[in-house]
Amino acid sequence: MLMTCNYMNEGCDGGWPLFHGMFAENAALVTEDCAPYKAKTKGDSCTNYSECKGFAKIDNTYFVGKGYGDSSEKKMMKEILRNGMINGELEAPHIFHTYKSGILTSDGIQELH
């Protein structure tokens, strides 16, 4: 499921996972059949998805931990165990733009054997 036309976020110009959750609470998620994933949103328009019907909503949005930046692997694992999937973000190094395969580490890309 995807969110379409999230007016609460900055899309590929930034964006905040919490706003995705808030949008899913206040608007609705649509199916990927109607709004397929695109790596870029520049030049796209909400009118392209005006026929998409809401498919699902969520009940509650909150931070894992006490607030922004207070999460950990352990807290995320507990949250998934208790309540199901979570929405998150990551800060990737510039080399991430060239990633095609292997394992991305702090030392660069390590090829798999």
Residue pairs with C-beta under 8 A, 6 or more apart in sequence:
1 29
1 30
1 31
1 32
1 55
1 56
2 29
2 30
2 31
2 32
2 35
2 36
2 37
3 20
3 23
3 24
3 27
3 29
3 30
4 30
4 34
4 35
4 46
4 49
4 52
5 46
5 49
6 19
6 20
6 23
6 27
7 23
8 19
8 22
8 23
9 15
9 16
9 19
9 20
9 23
10 16
11 41
12 39
12 40
12 41
12 42
13 42
15 89
16 89
17 87
17 88
17 89
18 61
18 63
18 68
20 87
21 58
21 61
21 62
21 87
22 61
24 56
24 57
24 58
24 61
25 57
25 58
25 59
25 60
25 61
27 54
27 57
28 54
28 55
28 56
28 57
29 54
29 55
29 56
29 57
29 58
30 49
30 52
30 53
30 54
30 55
31 52
31 55
34 49
34 51
34 52
34 53
35 49
35 52
38 44
63 70
63 71
64 71
64 75
64 76
64 79
64 86
65 71
65 72
65 75
71 88
76 86
76 88
79 86
80 86
92 104
93 104
93 106
95 104
95 108
95 109
96 104
98 109
99 109
101 111
101 112
102 109
102 110
102 111
102 112
103 109
103 110
103 112
104 110
